[in-house]
Amino acid sequence: MSLRTCHYAALQACCGTLHAAPWLTKLAYAVIQGKLEERQDQLAREAVNNMEKLGPTFIKLGQILSIR
């Protein structure tokens, strides 16, 4: 699991549980099934959508986490 994925999961778990629960479930299943790389694009799109639903503060946090 990438470091950015871990950061996003932690952020969602702490602050955005309502929007994060389905995403975190899909992430967990992908990891358990060994299909994380295969589902990475879908999970990334959903992560962005969740950030947008949570508002500008979370979008800014997402931008900060995405800096390499």
N, C-alpha and C positions, 0 to 999 in steps of 0.2 A: 504494500500500500504506500502510495506516495506521501511525502510529508505534507503537501498542500491538502490532500484528501483528509489526512488526520486532523489538520488544523481546522478545516471546514466542519468536519464531523464534531469536533470539540466545541466549536462556536455554536453550531446548531443545537447541540445537546444542552448547552448552558442557557442559550438565549432564545432560541426559536423552535422549541420542542413541537409546537403545534404543526408547523410546516415541515419540520425535519423528520418526524416519525416515519412516514412512508419512504422518504429518501434513505434514511439510515437503515431501514429494513432491507431495501433493495441493495444497498451497499454491503450489508452483512451477508446476504445471500450470495452476492457475486463473489465475495471473498471466500466464503465457505465452499462454494462450488468450483472455485479456481477459475472463474470467468471474469475477473475484474478488468483485465485488458480488453476483452471482447465487449464489455458493456461500458467502458470508460466514456465514450462519447455521449451516450444516453444519460449517464449519471452526471456528466458535466453540464449538459443542457438543463437537467432538472435542478442542479445546484444553482445555476444562474437564475432560473425562474423563481426558486425559493428565496434567493437573495432579493430579487425585485419585489416580491410580495412583502418582505419584511421591511422594506423602506430604504431611504437614503443612507442611514447610518450603517446598515448592514452591507449596502452596496460599497460604501467606502471601505469597510473592513475587508470585504472580498477583494477589492483592488489592492489593498495593502498585503493581503495574504498571497496574491498572485505575483507579486514582485519577486523576481528570481535573484 
